């Protein structure tokens, strides 16, 4: 099976444009951005509760803890939420009417207590990319984009592994897409004293 593609800015813009033109736009935008801006797996997005992201005063947390029973391979981790993502989540939360901390952050149309299953949300992302005309993308593309973007910014693979919840940096390295721009910058940074 081919690896999920890392999304370009053009791909992200196409997805966000498609989301904006359809029902449940605020919810779907927040779900998508959690994968791209925080590197969450779709299964992790499906399991989030309101209490995971909301402080007692209703503001959005700057970090959330995912316990080992809620993540792949049982590697608990802290997920850091950027200021930008906090604003996006606050916009979404403003559309909610039920605020019990045990309720799912993202509920289906069946009601406030009805979360997406990991499988259903994976299918949601499959069709989201397909309808946005982003080919080669899958539910894992947001996570891969998150890690590749940080790598392109010069973030250490050790930091990337910690953010991703990987115990082995070899796993993290498989997520990072190397492109021609990276190679060009690497070569341009290299200098020798040549007479």
C-alpha positions in Angstrom: 0.0 0.0 0.0 1.3 3.4 -1.0 2.1 6.0 1.8 -0.3 8.8 2.2 0.9 11.9 0.5 2.1 14.9 2.4 -0.2 17.8 1.6 1.0 20.9 -0.2 -0.3 24.4 0.6 -2.4 24.2 -2.5 -3.9 20.9 -1.3 -4.7 22.3 2.1 -6.3 25.4 0.4 -8.5 23.0 -1.8 -9.6 21.0 1.2 -10.4 24.1 3.3 -12.3 25.6 0.3 -14.3 22.4 -0.1 -15.1 22.2 3.6 -16.3 25.9 3.7 -18.8 25.2 0.9 -20.5 22.3 2.7 -22.6 21.5 5.8 -20.8 21.1 9.1 -18.0 23.4 7.9 -16.8 24.6 11.3 -16.7 21.0 12.7 -15.1 19.5 9.6 -12.5 22.3 9.5 -11.5 21.8 13.1 -11.2 18.0 12.6 -9.0 18.5 9.5 -6.8 21.1 11.2 -6.2 18.8 14.2 -4.5 16.4 11.9 -2.5 19.1 10.0 -1.6 21.5 12.8 -1.3 19.0 15.8 -0.4 15.8 14.0 -3.3 13.8 15.5 -4.2 10.4 14.0 -7.8 10.3 12.8 -8.5 7.6 15.5 -7.3 10.1 18.1 -9.5 12.9 16.7 -12.5 10.5 16.8 -11.9 9.9 20.6 -11.5 13.5 21.7 -13.9 14.8 24.3 -14.8 18.3 25.2 -12.9 17.9 28.4 -9.7 17.1 26.4 -9.6 20.6 24.9 -11.7 22.9 27.2 -10.5 24.5 30.4 -13.1 24.9 33.2 -13.5 28.5 32.2 -14.4 27.5 28.6 -11.2 28.6 27.0 -9.2 26.2 24.8 -6.2 24.4 26.4 -2.7 24.9 25.1 -2.0 21.2 25.5 -3.8 18.0 26.0 -2.8 14.6 27.3 -3.6 11.4 25.4 -3.3 8.5 27.7 -1.8 5.2 26.6 -5.2 3.5 26.2 -6.3 6.1 23.7 -3.3 6.0 21.3 -1.8 3.6 18.8 0.8 1.3 20.3 0.0 2.5 23.8 2.5 5.4 23.7 0.9 8.2 25.8 1.8 11.7 24.8 1.1 15.4 25.3 -0.3 17.2 22.3 0.6 20.8 22.1 -2.0 23.1 20.6 -0.7 26.1 18.7 -2.3 29.5 19.2 -3.7 29.3 15.7 -5.3 25.9 16.4 -6.6 27.2 19.7 -8.5 30.0 17.8 -9.9 27.4 15.3 -11.1 25.2 18.1 -12.6 28.2 20.0 -14.5 29.1 16.8 -15.8 25.5 16.6 -16.7 25.4 20.3 -18.8 28.6 19.9 -21.1 26.5 17.7 -21.7 23.9 20.4 -24.7 23.9 22.7 -23.8 20.9 24.9 -20.7 21.3 27.1 -20.5 18.2 29.3 -16.8 17.4 29.4 -17.5 13.7 28.7 -19.3 14.4 25.4 -17.3 13.8 22.2 -15.6 16.9 20.8 -16.9 15.9 17.4 -20.3 14.3 17.3 -22.2 12.8 14.4 -25.6 14.0 13.3 -27.1 11.3 15.6 -26.6 13.6 18.6 -24.3 15.4 21.0 -23.3 12.1 22.7 -22.6 10.2 19.5 -18.9 10.3 18.5 -17.5 9.3 15.2 -15.9 5.8 15.2 -12.3 5.7 13.9 -13.5 3.8 10.9 -16.3 6.3 10.1 -13.9 9.2 10.4 -11.3 7.5 8.2 -14.0 7.2 5.5 -15.0 10.8 6.1 -11.4 11.9 5.4 -11.2 9.6 2.3 -14.2 11.3 0.8 -13.2 14.8 1.9 -9.9 14.5 0.0 -11.6 12.9 -3.0 -14.3 15.5 -3.3 -11.7 18.3 -2.8 -9.8 16.8 -5.7 -6.7 16.1 -3.7 -5.5 12.8 -5.0 -3.2 10.4 -3.2 -4.3 11.7 0.2 -5.7 9.6 3.0 -6.7 10.0 6.6 -3.0 9.9 7.5 -2.0 12.8 5.2 -2.6 15.5 7.8 -0.3 13.8 10.3 2.3 13.3 7.7 2.0 17.0 6.6 2.4 18.1 10.2 5.7 16.1 10.7 7.1 17.0 7.2 6.4 20.7 7.7 8.2 20.7 11.1 11.1 18.8 9.6 11.3 21.3 6.8 11.6 24.1 9.4 14.6 22.4 10.9 13.0 20.7 13.9 15.0 17.8 15.2 13.8 14.3 14.5 13.9 13.7 18.2 11.4 16.4 18.8 9.3 15.2 15.9 9.3 11.7 17.4 8.2 13.0 20.8 5.4 15.1 19.2 4.2 12.1 17.1 4.3 9.7 20.1 6.9 7.5 18.4 9.3 5.5 20.5 11.7 4.9 17.5 12.9 7.8 15.3 13.0 5.4 12.4 9.2 5.4 12.5 9.2 9.2 12.4 11.6 9.4 9.6 9.2 7.4 7.4 6.7 10.2 7.8 8.9 12.9 6.5 8.7 13.7 2.8 12.0 14.9 1.3 11.5 17.3 -1.6 13.6 19.2 -4.1 13.3 22.5 -2.1 14.8 20.8 1.0 17.7 19.4 -1.0 18.3 22.8 -2.6 18.4 24.5 0.8 20.7 21.8 2.1 23.2 22.3 -0.7 23.0 26.1 -0.5 23.9 25.9 3.2 27.0 23.9 2.5 30.1 25.9 1.8 33.7 25.1 1.4 36.7 27.4 1.2 37.6 26.9 -2.5 40.5 28.9 -3.8 
